[in-house]
Amino acid sequence: MSAPSDRKYLSTHEWHKLNGDTVTLGITNIAADELTDITYVALPKVGEKITAGGRFGEIESVKATSDLYSGVSGTITAVNEELTKNPGLVNTDPFEAGWMVKIKATNAAAEMDKLLAADAYEKQAGH
């Protein structure tokens, strides 16, 4: 599964999909495959503010625990509550059902321009 071209990426494997001034975030299939079986996802609460380059959560698997980072600043408007019951969605469908948070971005266009395009991300990730 290649990285969808309708998103932008961080080198730390988070994808960002812009829709108006809302950015949906998750992790890529490359990250999910490296983590193997994901057992827990810790996400912020709706209303929390985050900054570009800042940590917004944590993901745990049978192999490791990793921090999650955002490439945009803004306010959390939605959290994927389904991941509380079924964190494995990140493994099985990382680009759709395994989304993590939605952010009302304060400067979406400028911050998204700084992120990696799909081909650049895959090249950097060695795929």
Backbone as a printed PyTorch tensor [residue, N CA C, xyz], in Angstrom:
tensor([[[  0.8540,  -1.1750,   0.0000],
         [  0.0000,   0.0000,   0.0000],
         [  0.9030,   1.2420,   0.0000]],

        [[  0.7740,   2.0430,  -1.0360],
         [  1.5940,   3.2500,  -1.0880],
         [  0.8760,   4.4020,  -0.3790]],

        [[  1.6540,   5.4270,  -0.0830],
         [  1.1110,   6.6020,   0.6160],
         [  0.1940,   7.3720,  -0.3350]],

        [[ -1.0590,   7.6230,   0.0510],
         [ -1.9780,   8.3710,  -0.8090],
         [ -1.4470,   9.7730,  -1.1140]],

        [[ -1.6230,  10.2000,  -2.3550],
         [ -1.0970,  11.5020,  -2.7790],
         [ -1.9910,  12.6730,  -2.3640]],

        [[ -3.1560,  12.3910,  -1.7570],
         [ -4.0450,  13.4760,  -1.3150],
         [ -3.7210,  13.9520,   0.1000]],

        [[ -2.5750,  13.5440,   0.6200],
         [ -2.1450,  13.9070,   1.9700],
         [ -0.7100,  14.4050,   1.9460]],

        [[ -0.3180,  15.0160,   3.0640],
         [  1.0760,  15.4080,   3.2730],
         [  1.5770,  14.6420,   4.4910]],

        [[  2.9010,  14.5500,   4.6190],
         [  3.4940,  13.6490,   5.5970],
         [  4.6270,  14.2870,   6.3850]],

        [[  4.8140,  13.7980,   7.6090],
         [  5.9940,  14.1180,   8.4050],
         [  6.9760,  12.9570,   8.2590]],

        [[  8.2410,  13.2390,   8.4340],
         [  9.2410,  12.1660,   8.3630],
         [  9.0510,  11.1740,   9.5080]],

        [[  8.3100,  11.5590,  10.5500],
         [  8.0130,  10.6680,  11.6740],
         [  6.7920,   9.7860,  11.3960]],

        [[  6.3130,   9.7620,  10.1470],
         [  5.2740,   8.8410,   9.6420],
         [  3.8300,   9.2360,   9.9170]],

        [[  3.5610,  10.4780,  10.2820],
         [  2.1710,  10.9170,  10.4240],
         [  1.6850,  11.5010,   9.1010]],

        [[  0.4480,  11.1450,   8.7250],
         [ -0.1510,  11.7400,   7.5220],
         [ -1.1270,  12.8330,   7.9440]],

        [[ -1.3050,  13.8110,   7.0410],
         [ -2.1640,  14.9750,   7.2630],
         [ -3.0330,  15.1660,   6.0280]],

        [[ -4.3430,  15.1350,   6.1970],
         [ -5.2650,  15.3280,   5.0770],
         [ -6.0890,  16.5910,   5.3400]],

        [[ -5.9540,  17.5550,   4.4290],
         [ -6.6190,  18.8500,   4.5750],
         [ -7.9930,  18.8340,   3.9120]],

        [[ -8.9960,  19.3610,   4.6430],
         [-10.3430,  19.5320,   4.1160],
         [-10.8480,  20.8660,   4.6670]],

        [[-10.7820,  21.9220,   3.8470],
         [-11.1170,  23.2650,   4.3250],
         [-10.0450,  23.7280,   5.2860]],

        [[-10.4290,  24.0390,   6.5310],
         [ -9.4320,  24.4090,   7.5300],
         [ -9.2470,  23.3040,   8.5730]],

        [[ -9.7670,  22.1120,   8.2610],
         [ -9.6320,  20.9660,   9.1600],
         [ -8.6280,  19.9780,   8.5830]],

        [[ -7.7260,  19.5380,   9.4440],
         [ -6.7120,  18.5620,   9.0510],
         [ -6.9370,  17.2950,   9.8560]],

        [[ -7.0820,  16.1630,   9.1520],
         [ -7.1990,  14.8580,   9.7950],
         [ -5.8060,  14.2360,   9.8350]],

        [[ -5.4350,  13.6540,  10.9720],
         [ -4.1240,  13.0420,  11.1500],
         [ -4.2380,  11.5690,  11.4830]],

        [[ -3.2270,  10.8290,  11.0570],
         [ -3.0690,   9.4270,  11.4140],
         [ -1.6310,   9.0400,  11.1590]],

        [[ -1.3330,   7.7460,  11.2450],
         [  0.0140,   7.2920,  10.8860],
         [ -0.0680,   6.4490,   9.6230]],

        [[  1.0430,   6.3520,   8.9410],
         [  1.0950,   5.6300,   7.6710],
         [  1.1610,   4.1250,   7.8790]],

        [[  0.9230,   3.4030,   6.7900],
         [  1.0340,   1.9570,   6.8270],
         [  2.4780,   1.5300,   7.0960]],

        [[  3.4470,   2.3390,   6.6830],
         [  4.8510,   2.0170,   6.9380],
         [  5.0900,   1.9800,   8.4500]],

        [[  4.6130,   3.0050,   9.1580],
         [  4.7590,   3.0470,  10.6160],
         [  3.9830,   1.9160,  11.2780]],

        [[  2.7490,   1.6890,  10.8280],
         [  1.9230,   0.6340,  11.4170],
         [  2.5830,  -0.7350,  11.2250]],

        [[  3.1650,  -0.9670,  10.0520],
         [  3.8390,  -2.2440,   9.7880],
         [  5.0730,  -2.4120,  10.6700]],

        [[  5.8240,  -1.3120,  10.8710],
         [  7.0140,  -1.3840,  11.7170],
         [  6.6490,  -1.6370,  13.1800]],

        [[  5.5420,  -1.0580,  13.6330],
         [  5.1120,  -1.2610,  15.0180],
         [  4.5330,  -2.6540,  15.2400]],

        [[  4.0420,  -3.2860,  14.2170],
         [  3.3060,  -4.5630,  14.2350],
         [  1.9860,  -4.3820,  14.9740]],

        [[  1.6380,  -5.2700,  15.8830],
         [  0.3070,  -5.2640,  16.4970],
         [  0.1390,  -4.0990,  17.4740]],

        [[ -0.6690,  -3.1250,  17.0730],
         [ -0.9120,  -1.9530,  17.9160],
         [ -1.9200,  -2.3100,  18.9970]],

        [[ -1.5500,  -2.0000,  20.2420],
         [ -2.3630,  -2.3980,  21.3890],
         [ -3.0470,  -1.2350,  22.0940]],

        [[ -2.5510,   0.0020,  21.8670],
         [ -3.1150,   1.1440,  22.5990],
         [ -2.7480,   2.4370,  21.8740]],

        [[ -3.7040,   3.3650,  21.8310],
         [ -3.4640,   4.6900,  21.2660],
         [ -3.9540,   5.7170,  22.2830]],

        [[ -3.0500,   6.5950,  22.7380],
         [ -3.4040,   7.6730,  23.6750],
         [ -3.5320,   8.9590,  22.8720]],

        [[ -4.7170,   9.5600,  22.9030],
         [ -4.9910,  10.7540,  22.1110],
         [ -5.4500,  11.8950,  23.0130]],

        [[ -5.3130,  13.1350,  22.5420],
         [ -5.7410,  14.2890,  23.3460],
         [ -7.2680,  14.3850,  23.4090]],

        [[ -7.7310,  15.3070,  24.2030],
         [ -9.1690,  15.5560,  24.3160],
         [ -9.5870,  16.6590,  23.3370]],

        [[-10.8450,  16.5950,  22.9040],
         [-11.4010,  17.6530,  22.0640],
         [-11.2580,  18.9770,  22.8120]],

        [[-10.8250,  20.0050,  22.0870],
         [-10.6230,  21.3200,  22.6800],
         [ -9.1750,  21.6280,  23.0170]],

        [[ -8.3340,  20.6010,  23.1010],
         [ -6.9210,  20.8450,  23.3960],
         [ -6.2560,  21.5220,  22.2100]],

        [[ -5.2900,  22.3740,  22.5120],
         [ -4.5330,  23.0580,  21.4650],
         [ -3.2030,  22.3410,  21.2680]],

        [[ -2.7790,  22.2410,  20.0000],
         [ -1.4930,  21.6390,  19.7000],
         [ -0.7310,  22.5530,  18.7480]],

        [[  0.5730,  22.3810,  18.7150],
         [  1.4000,  23.2090,  17.8420],
         [  2.1410,  22.3450,  16.8390]],

        [[  2.4280,  22.9360,  15.6880],
         [  3.1780,  22.2400,  14.6440],
         [  4.5100,  21.7860,  15.2100]],

        [[  4.8340,  20.5280,  14.9870],
         [  6.0590,  19.9510,  15.5100],
         [  5.9030,  19.4070,  16.9130]],

        [[  4.7340,  19.6490,  17.5170],
         [  4.4880,  19.1990,  18.8790],
         [  3.8770,  17.8110,  18.9390]],

        [[  3.9950,  17.2040,  20.0950],
         [  3.4720,  15.8690,  20.3460],
         [  1.9720,  15.9670,  20.6280]],

        [[  1.1860,  15.0640,  20.0130],
         [ -0.2490,  15.0830,  20.3090],
         [ -0.7440,  13.7870,  20.9150]],

        [[  0.1040,  12.7760,  21.0120],
         [ -0.3340,  11.5090,  21.5830],
         [  0.7720,  10.4820,  21.5780]],

        [[  0.3380,   9.2330,  21.8060],
         [  1.2820,   8.1360,  21.9150],
         [  0.6180,   6.8800,  21.3770]],

        [[  1.4260,   6.0120,  20.7760],
         [  0.9170,   4.7520,  20.2460],
         [  1.7920,   3.6250,  20.7720]],

        [[  1.1450,   2.5610,  21.2290],
         [  1.8740,   1.4200,  21.7840],
         [  1.5690,   0.1730,  20.9730]],

        [[  2.5920,  -0.6630,  20.8450],
         [  2.4240,  -1.9520,  20.1910],
         [  3.1480,  -3.0100,  21.0160]],

        [[  3.0920,  -4.2480,  20.5520],
         [  3.8060,  -5.3090,  21.2490],
         [  5.3120,  -5.0920,  21.1600]],

        [[  5.7590,  -4.2630,  20.2170],
         [  7.1830,  -4.0070,  20.0030],
         [  7.7110,  -2.7490,  20.6810]],

        [[  6.9390,  -1.6620,  20.6580],
         [  7.4720,  -0.3670,  21.0780],
         [  6.3560,   0.6110,  21.4260]],

        [[  6.7610,   1.7140,  22.0470],
         [  5.8870,   2.8600,  22.2810],
         [  6.4930,   4.0330,  21.5310]],

        [[  5.6510,   4.7640,  20.7930],
         [  6.1360,   5.8950,  20.0050],
         [  5.2540,   7.1120,  20.2320]],

        [[  5.8790,   8.2930,  20.2110],
         [  5.1350,   9.5370,  20.2710],
         [  4.5220,   9.8360,  18.9150]],

        [[  3.4140,  10.5780,  18.9200],
         [  2.7380,  11.0200,  17.7020],
         [  2.9010,  12.5320,  17.5940]],

        [[  3.2130,  13.0230,  16.3880],
         [  3.4760,  14.4470,  16.1870],
         [  2.5460,  15.0360,  15.1350]],

        [[  2.2680,  16.3290,  15.2920],
         [  1.4510,  17.0580,  14.3270],
         [  2.3230,  18.0060,  13.5190]],

        [[  2.0020,  18.1450,  12.2460],
         [  2.6840,  19.1080,  11.3970],
         [  1.9540,  20.4320,  11.3110]],

        [[  0.8010,  20.5280,  11.9880],
         [  0.0100,  21.7610,  11.9620],
         [ -0.3760,  22.1730,  13.3770]],

        [[ -0.6240,  23.4630,  13.5410],
         [ -1.0840,  24.0060,  14.8190],
         [ -2.5930,  24.1930,  14.7700]],

        [[ -3.2340,  24.0760,  15.9290],
         [ -4.6700,  24.3120,  15.9810],
         [ -5.3080,  23.6790,  17.2000]],

        [[ -6.6190,  23.4810,  17.0950],
         [ -7.4200,  22.9400,  18.1870],
         [ -8.0190,  21.6090,  17.7700]],

        [[ -7.9380,  20.6200,  18.6530],
         [ -8.5210,  19.3020,  18.3880],
         [-10.0420,  19.4460,  18.3410]],

        [[-10.6420,  19.0310,  17.2120],
         [-12.0990,  19.1110,  17.0720],
         [-12.7590,  17.7380,  17.1230]],

        [[-11.9880,  16.6710,  16.9020],
         [-12.5360,  15.3130,  16.9530],
         [-11.4040,  14.3370,  17.2480]],

        [[-11.7720,  13.2700,  17.9510],
         [-10.8410,  12.1860,  18.2750],
         [-11.5240,  10.8920,  17.8610]],

        [[-10.7850,   9.9930,  17.2500],
         [-11.3510,   8.7190,  16.8150],
         [-11.5220,   7.8080,  18.0290]],

        [[-12.6980,   7.8680,  18.6420],
         [-12.9970,   7.0910,  19.8470],
         [-12.9680,   5.5840,  19.5760]],

        [[-13.1720,   5.1880,  18.3370],
         [-13.1690,   3.7700,  17.9790],
         [-11.8150,   3.1230,  18.2900]],

        [[-10.7460,   3.9180,  18.2600],
         [ -9.4060,   3.3720,  18.5390],
         [ -9.2410,   2.9510,  19.9890]],

        [[-10.0780,   3.4780,  20.8900],
         [-10.0440,   3.0650,  22.2870],
         [-10.4200,   1.5970,  22.3990]],

        [[-11.4470,   1.2030,  21.6550],
         [-11.9300,  -0.1820,  21.6860],
         [-11.1680,  -1.0770,  20.7260]],

        [[-10.7070,  -0.5020,  19.6020],
         [-10.1050,  -1.3080,  18.5460],
         [ -8.8630,  -0.6120,  17.9710]],

        [[ -7.7520,  -0.5700,  18.7330],
         [ -6.5480,   0.0970,  18.2380],
         [ -5.9680,  -0.5660,  16.9950]],

        [[ -6.3320,  -1.8190,  16.7490],
         [ -5.8580,  -2.5490,  15.5770],
         [ -6.3250,  -1.9560,  14.2600]],

        [[ -7.3090,  -1.0410,  14.3030],
         [ -7.7310,  -0.3580,  13.0700],
         [ -6.5670,   0.3840,  12.4260]],

        [[ -5.6150,   0.8240,  13.2580],
         [ -4.4450,   1.5140,  12.7220],
         [ -3.6280,   0.5510,  11.8600]],

        [[ -3.5930,  -0.7290,  12.2290],
         [ -2.8810,  -1.7270,  11.4230],
         [ -3.6440,  -2.0850,  10.1580]],

        [[ -4.9590,  -2.2800,  10.2880],
         [ -5.7350,  -2.7890,   9.1600],
         [ -6.1640,  -1.7220,   8.1640]],

        [[ -6.3470,  -0.4730,   8.6180],
         [ -6.8130,   0.5920,   7.7280],
         [ -6.2520,   1.9470,   8.1790]],

        [[ -4.9110,   2.1190,   8.0940],
         [ -4.2900,   3.3150,   8.6630],
         [ -4.7070,   4.6260,   8.0030]],

        [[ -5.1210,   4.5960,   6.7310],
         [ -5.4320,   5.8390,   6.0220],
         [ -6.9060,   6.2270,   6.0530]],

        [[ -7.7680,   5.3750,   6.5800],
         [ -9.1970,   5.7030,   6.6400],
         [ -9.7400,   5.4690,   8.0510]],

        [[-10.1700,   4.2420,   8.3630],
         [-10.7820,   3.9580,   9.6670],
         [ -9.8210,   4.1720,  10.8320]],

        [[ -8.5020,   4.1190,  10.5730],
         [ -7.5090,   4.2790,  11.6300],
         [ -7.0570,   5.7100,  11.8610]],

        [[ -7.8130,   6.7000,  11.3270],
         [ -7.4650,   8.1030,  11.5920],
         [ -7.4620,   8.3390,  13.1040]],

        [[ -6.7350,   9.3710,  13.5400],
         [ -6.5910,   9.5950,  14.9780],
         [ -7.2750,  10.8470,  15.4870]],

        [[ -6.9440,  12.0040,  14.9190],
         [ -7.5420,  13.2630,  15.3780],
         [ -7.8550,  14.1620,  14.1950]],

        [[ -8.7610,  15.1130,  14.4480],
         [ -9.0390,  16.1930,  13.4980],
         [ -8.7170,  17.4960,  14.2040]],

        [[ -8.0480,  18.3780,  13.4730],
         [ -7.5860,  19.6450,  14.0250],
         [ -8.1330,  20.7910,  13.1960]],

        [[ -8.7290,  21.7790,  13.8630],
         [ -9.0730,  23.0250,  13.1870],
         [ -7.7880,  23.8340,  13.1740]],

        [[ -7.1720,  23.8820,  12.0000],
         [ -5.8520,  24.4750,  11.8720],
         [ -5.9010,  25.9960,  11.8740]],

        [[ -4.9040,  26.6180,  12.5010],
         [ -4.8380,  28.0690,  12.5470],
         [ -4.1760,  28.6480,  11.2990]],

        [[ -3.3230,  27.8720,  10.6420],
         [ -2.6420,  28.3370,   9.4330],
         [ -2.3730,  27.1460,   8.5220]],

        [[ -3.4380,  26.4470,   8.1490],
         [ -3.3300,  25.1700,   7.4430],
         [ -2.4960,  25.2390,   6.1710]],

        [[ -2.7910,  26.1920,   5.2950],
         [ -2.1200,  26.2360,   3.9950],
         [ -0.6040,  26.3690,   4.1410]],

        [[ -0.1610,  27.3170,   4.9540],
         [  1.2770,  27.5510,   5.1200],
         [  1.9660,  26.3560,   5.7770]],

        [[  1.3360,  25.7800,   6.8000],
         [  1.9570,  24.6480,   7.4910],
         [  1.9380,  23.3850,   6.6380]],

        [[  0.8680,  23.1500,   5.8930],
         [  0.8030,  21.9750,   5.0170],
         [  1.8580,  22.0550,   3.9160]],

        [[  2.1640,  23.2700,   3.4590],
         [  3.1850,  23.4380,   2.4210],
         [  4.5610,  22.9810,   2.8840]],

        [[  4.7940,  22.9660,   4.1940],
         [  6.0900,  22.5680,   4.7430],
         [  6.2350,  21.0480,   4.8750]],

        [[  5.1300,  20.3150,   4.7300],
         [  5.1560,  18.8660,   4.9040],
         [  5.5670,  18.1710,   3.6070]],

        [[  5.8920,  16.8920,   3.7150],
         [  6.3600,  16.1110,   2.5710],
         [  5.2000,  15.6390,   1.6990]],

        [[  5.3980,  15.6850,   0.3820],
         [  4.4610,  15.0660,  -0.5550],
         [  4.6420,  13.5440,  -0.4460]],

        [[  3.6760,  12.7850,  -0.9390],
         [  3.6980,  11.3230,  -0.8090],
         [  4.9810,  10.7080,  -1.3710]],

        [[  5.3920,  11.1200,  -2.5690],
         [  6.5880,  10.5200,  -3.1670],
         [  7.8460,  10.8450,  -2.3740]],

        [[  7.9530,  12.0720,  -1.8700],
         [  9.1110,  12.4600,  -1.0580],
         [  9.1240,  11.6860,   0.2640]],

        [[  7.9570,  11.5050,   0.8600],
         [  7.8630,  10.7400,   2.1080],
         [  8.3150,   9.3060,   1.8840]],

        [[  7.7930,   8.6620,   0.8270],
         [  8.1440,   7.2650,   0.5640],
         [  9.6310,   7.1060,   0.2850]],

        [[ 10.1990,   8.0540,  -0.4450],
         [ 11.6290,   8.0150,  -0.7360],
         [ 12.4290,   8.1260,   0.5630]],

        [[ 12.0400,   9.0700,   1.4190],
         [ 12.7300,   9.2620,   2.6900],
         [ 12.5760,   8.0380,   3.5930]],

        [[ 11.4150,   7.4020,   3.5320],
         [ 11.1540,   6.2260,   4.3600],
         [ 11.7900,   4.9620,   3.7910]],

        [[ 12.3720,   5.0800,   2.6080],
         [ 13.0470,   3.9460,   1.9970],
         [ 12.1260,   2.9760,   1.2880]],

        [[ 10.9820,   3.4840,   0.7850],
         [ 10.0210,   2.6110,   0.0840],
         [  9.7520,   3.0870,  -1.3170]]])
